Amino acid sequence: MSLPKINIEIPDGKQLFVVMAMMRSGSNLLQQKLNGIEGVLCHGEVFNTSQSGLEPKFEKTEARLPSLKSIDRKSKPGPYLKRLIELSQAEHVGFRLFENHHNDLIQPLIEDPRIFKIVLIRDFLESYVSLEIARQNDQWIMNRLGTRKEWKPIKVNFEAFKTYALRESLFYHEIISRCMLTGQKYLALDYSDLNTAKTDGLLLAHFGVHRVVDKSGVTAQRQNPEVLEEKIENYDEIRKRLRNLRLDRWLLTSGGSHIA
């Protein structure tokens, strides 16, 4: 059965980009950094139906917001995106998308060469553990002046982690392989590089801005900086099982940021 056709209209004078990432990969921090670049407005998880996903200042000040919210984003993602871009007062408009947000929208976004892809990745075990800790203490973001909630080391369910890693790796494979096959440029960023001058330079180079990123609005902080051995109750077991399956090469190491 073929997927329903989703038409993505980009108004004249606008450029659309999408941050394709997974939970607990630093996408909140990246969104804040992007919004510190002149001419750029990055919204959040606008296709996550459990939240509005709109950039907070935009949501508070945009008088025409009812014309956007009157469009059902789940059944009419194309018209919703078009109106969102129209209302966003920036040349470059983007949002964050995870693999579980809107299944029918992923392929049209990937296939469209007009839409620039920023691919944000993190070590799968690190992201899985961070996700489980967030579920445990219900702290999903911590800003500069925030207080870290208490947490306890988690016991990783190996089969659940394998499923998680497989699903996310297939999502990233789909994005990058299609971009390569269709000759599209994309920017690949790694969680470990987000707070570096290298990442700032890559972002500024793409958006054509020759100045520093305004970091006054960058408040997101790493919530659990401890090493994995301190966060996983059964770390030795997990490491051994990954090595026995020869998966440690991919699931116990991070990559780096580059443009392709």
C-alpha positions in Angstrom: 0.0 0.0 0.0 1.5 3.3 -1.1 1.9 6.2 1.3 -0.5 9.1 0.9 1.0 12.0 -1.1 2.0 14.9 1.1 2.7 18.1 -0.7 5.1 20.5 1.0 4.8 24.1 -0.2 7.5 26.5 0.7 6.5 30.2 0.3 8.6 32.4 -1.8 11.5 34.0 0.0 11.7 31.3 2.6 14.0 28.3 3.2 12.9 25.2 5.1 15.2 23.0 7.2 14.6 20.1 9.5 16.6 18.8 12.4 16.3 15.0 12.2 17.2 13.5 15.6 16.2 11.2 18.4 15.2 11.8 22.0 18.0 12.8 24.4 20.3 13.7 21.6 20.8 17.4 22.5 18.1 18.7 20.1 16.9 21.3 22.6 20.4 22.7 22.9 20.8 22.7 19.1 17.4 24.5 18.7 18.5 27.2 21.1 21.8 27.6 19.2 20.0 27.9 15.8 17.7 30.6 17.2 20.8 32.6 18.1 21.7 32.9 14.4 20.4 35.9 12.5 17.6 35.1 10.0 16.9 31.7 11.5 13.9 30.5 13.5 13.8 26.9 14.6 10.7 25.5 16.2 10.6 22.4 18.4 8.8 19.1 17.9 5.8 20.5 16.0 4.6 17.1 14.9 4.7 15.6 18.4 1.0 15.7 19.3 1.7 15.7 23.0 3.0 19.3 22.8 2.6 22.3 20.5 6.3 22.3 19.6 6.3 25.9 18.7 9.2 28.2 19.5 8.1 29.8 22.9 8.5 33.5 21.9 6.7 32.8 18.6 3.9 31.1 20.4 3.5 34.0 22.9 3.7 36.9 20.5 2.2 35.7 17.1 -1.2 37.3 16.8 -2.2 35.1 13.9 -1.6 31.9 15.7 -5.3 30.8 15.6 -4.9 30.5 11.8 -2.2 27.9 12.4 -3.8 26.0 15.2 -7.0 25.7 13.2 -5.2 23.3 10.9 -4.9 19.7 12.1 -1.2 18.9 11.9 -1.7 15.2 12.0 -4.1 14.9 9.0 -2.9 18.0 7.1 0.9 18.2 7.7 1.5 20.0 4.4 -0.9 22.9 4.9 0.2 23.1 8.6 3.9 23.4 7.6 3.1 26.0 4.9 1.2 28.2 7.4 3.9 27.8 10.0 6.6 28.9 7.5 4.4 31.9 6.4 4.0 33.1 10.0 7.6 32.6 11.1 9.4 35.9 10.7 12.7 34.6 9.4 14.2 33.6 6.1 15.3 30.1 7.3 12.5 28.3 9.2 12.9 24.8 10.7 11.7 22.3 13.2 12.8 19.1 15.0 11.5 15.7 13.8 12.0 12.3 15.5 11.2 9.0 13.9 8.0 8.6 15.9 6.5 12.0 15.2 4.7 11.6 11.8 5.5 8.5 9.8 3.9 9.6 6.6 5.9 12.9 6.6 9.4 11.5 7.0 9.9 10.3 3.4 8.6 13.4 1.7 10.9 15.5 3.9 13.9 13.3 3.1 13.2 13.2 -0.6 12.7 16.9 -1.1 16.0 18.6 -2.1 14.7 22.0 -1.2 14.7 21.1 2.5 18.0 21.1 4.2 18.6 18.3 6.7 20.5 18.7 9.9 21.1 15.2 11.2 21.8 15.1 15.0 23.0 11.8 16.5 24.3 10.6 19.8 25.7 7.3 21.0 22.7 5.0 21.2 23.4 3.6 24.7 24.0 7.1 26.1 20.7 8.4 24.6 18.8 5.3 25.8 20.1 5.6 29.3 19.4 9.4 29.4 15.8 8.6 28.2 15.3 6.0 30.9 16.6 8.4 33.6 14.3 11.2 32.3 11.4 8.8 32.5 12.4 7.9 36.0 12.7 11.4 37.5 10.4 13.2 34.9 13.1 15.8 34.1 13.2 16.3 30.3 15.3 19.5 30.1 17.4 21.4 32.6 18.3 25.1 31.9 21.2 27.1 33.2 19.6 28.0 36.6 17.7 24.8 36.9 18.0 22.2 39.7 18.9 18.7 38.7 16.4 16.1 40.1 17.7 13.1 41.9 18.0 9.8 40.0 19.2 6.3 40.5 21.2 4.1 38.2 19.0 2.1 35.8 19.0 -1.6 34.9 19.2 -1.8 31.1 16.9 -4.3 29.5 19.2 -5.6 26.8 16.4 -6.7 24.4 14.6 -3.4 24.7 17.8 -1.5 24.1 18.6 -3.6 21.0 15.2 -2.8 19.6 15.7 0.9 20.3 19.1 1.0 18.7 17.9 -0.9 15.6 14.9 1.4 15.1 17.0 4.6 15.5 19.8 3.3 13.3 17.4 2.4 10.5 15.9 6.0 10.8 19.3 7.5 10.4 20.3 5.1 7.6 17.2 6.1 5.7 18.0 9.8 6.0 21.7 9.6 5.1 21.4 7.0 2.4 18.6 8.8 0.6 20.5 12.1 0.8 23.6 10.5 -0.7 21.7 8.7 -3.4 19.9 11.9 -4.5 22.9 14.1 -4.2 21.5 16.2 -1.4 23.8 18.0 1.1 23.2 17.5 4.7 24.9 18.5 8.0 25.7 15.7 10.4 26.3 16.8 14.0 27.2 14.7 17.0 26.0 15.4 20.5 29.5 15.5 21.8 30.4 18.4 19.5 27.4 20.7 20.1 29.1 23.1 22.5 32.2 23.6 20.3 33.3 26.3 18.0 33.4 23.7 15.2 29.6 23.2 15.3 29.0 27.0 15.5 31.2 27.4 12.4 29.4 24.6 10.5 26.0 26.2 11.3 27.1 29.7 10.4 28.6 28.5 7.1 25.4 26.8 6.0 23.2 29.8 6.8 25.6 32.2 5.2 26.1 34.3 8.3 29.7 35.5 9.0 29.4 36.3 12.7 29.3 34.5 16.1 26.2 32.7 17.4 24.3 34.8 20.0 24.4 32.5 22.9 22.3 34.6 25.3 19.3 32.3 24.7 21.3 29.1 25.0 20.4 27.8 28.4 20.1 24.0 28.1 22.5 22.1 30.2 23.5 18.4 30.3 21.5 16.7 33.0 23.5 13.6 33.6 27.2 14.1 32.9 28.3 11.0 34.7 30.0 8.2 32.8 27.9 5.2 31.7 29.4 2.9 34.3 27.9 5.1 37.0 24.4 5.4 35.3 23.9 1.7 34.4 23.4 -0.8 37.2 24.3 -3.8 35.0 27.0 -2.1 32.8 29.4 -5.0 32.7 26.7 -7.3 31.6 25.6 -4.9 28.8 29.1 -4.3 27.6 29.8 -8.1 27.6 26.7 -8.9 25.6 27.4 -6.2 23.1 30.9 -7.5 22.6 29.7 -11.1 22.2 27.4 -9.9 19.4 30.1 -7.7 18.0 27.9 -4.7 18.4 30.2 -2.7 20.7 31.9 -1.0 17.7 28.7 0.8 16.9 26.8 0.9 20.1 29.5 2.0 22.5 31.1 4.8 20.5 30.1 8.2 19.1 31.0 9.7 15.7 31.7 13.3 14.9 30.2 16.3 13.1 30.7 16.9 9.4 29.0 18.3 6.3 28.3 15.9 3.4 
